[in-house]
Amino acid sequence: MLDLRNPIGYFFLINALLLVGYGLMEPHLVPFGSQQINLNVIWGLVMGSFGALMLALAWRDKHASPDEKDSESTTD
């Protein structure tokens, strides 16, 4: 069965790269108190972190030893 964490992770990573790239090329700064922030870059980093987390969890599950998988799947 397909682990949905892989396509979700890749989807968020690709979108994050596009969003960060756009934010760096065309900076649209939003006033935040006395500072100016670039929301595209910030949310691109958040999305990239989530995508990396999904891929790391999928990789960890794929490379887990069979004993660990058996103990996680059994319930008492």
C-alpha positions as CSV (number, residue, x, y, z in Angstrom):
1,M,0.0,0.0,0.0
2,L,1.2,3.5,-0.8
3,D,2.4,5.5,2.2
4,L,0.6,8.9,1.8
5,R,3.4,10.7,3.6
6,N,5.6,10.5,0.5
7,P,3.4,12.4,-2.0
8,I,2.3,14.8,0.8
9,G,5.9,15.5,1.7
10,Y,7.0,16.0,-1.9
11,F,4.0,18.2,-2.6
12,F,4.7,20.5,0.3
13,L,8.5,20.6,-0.5
14,I,7.9,21.6,-4.1
15,N,5.4,24.2,-3.2
16,A,7.7,25.5,-0.5
17,L,10.6,25.9,-2.9
18,L,8.3,27.8,-5.3
19,L,7.0,30.0,-2.6
20,V,10.5,30.8,-1.1
21,G,11.9,31.4,-4.6
22,Y,9.0,33.8,-5.4
23,G,9.4,35.5,-2.1
24,L,13.1,36.1,-2.6
25,M,12.7,37.3,-6.2
26,E,9.7,39.5,-5.7
27,P,9.7,40.7,-2.1
28,H,6.3,41.9,-1.0
29,L,6.9,43.2,2.5
30,V,4.0,43.3,5.0
31,P,4.1,45.8,7.8
32,F,4.4,44.0,11.2
33,G,4.8,46.5,14.0
34,S,7.8,48.6,13.2
35,Q,9.3,45.9,10.9
36,Q,8.6,44.7,7.4
37,I,8.3,41.0,6.9
38,N,8.1,38.8,3.8
39,L,5.3,36.3,4.4
40,N,6.1,34.3,1.3
41,V,9.5,33.3,2.6
42,I,8.2,32.6,6.1
43,W,5.3,30.4,5.0
44,G,7.5,28.7,2.4
45,L,9.9,27.7,5.3
46,V,6.9,26.4,7.3
47,M,5.6,24.4,4.4
48,G,9.1,23.0,3.7
49,S,9.5,22.0,7.3
50,F,6.2,20.1,7.2
51,G,7.1,18.4,3.9
52,A,10.5,17.4,5.3
53,L,8.8,16.0,8.4
54,M,6.4,13.9,6.3
55,L,9.3,12.5,4.2
56,A,11.4,11.8,7.3
57,L,8.5,9.9,8.9
58,A,7.9,7.9,5.7
59,W,11.6,7.1,5.5
60,R,11.7,6.1,9.2
61,D,8.8,3.8,8.7
62,K,10.2,2.2,5.6
63,H,13.6,1.5,7.2
64,A,12.3,0.4,10.6
65,S,13.3,-3.2,11.5
66,P,10.5,-5.8,11.1
67,D,10.5,-6.3,14.9
68,E,9.6,-2.7,15.5
69,K,6.8,-2.8,12.9
70,D,5.3,-6.0,14.5
71,S,5.3,-4.5,18.0
72,E,3.6,-1.3,16.7
73,S,0.9,-3.1,14.8
74,T,-0.2,-5.4,17.6
75,T,-2.6,-4.1,20.2
76,D,-3.6,-5.8,23.4
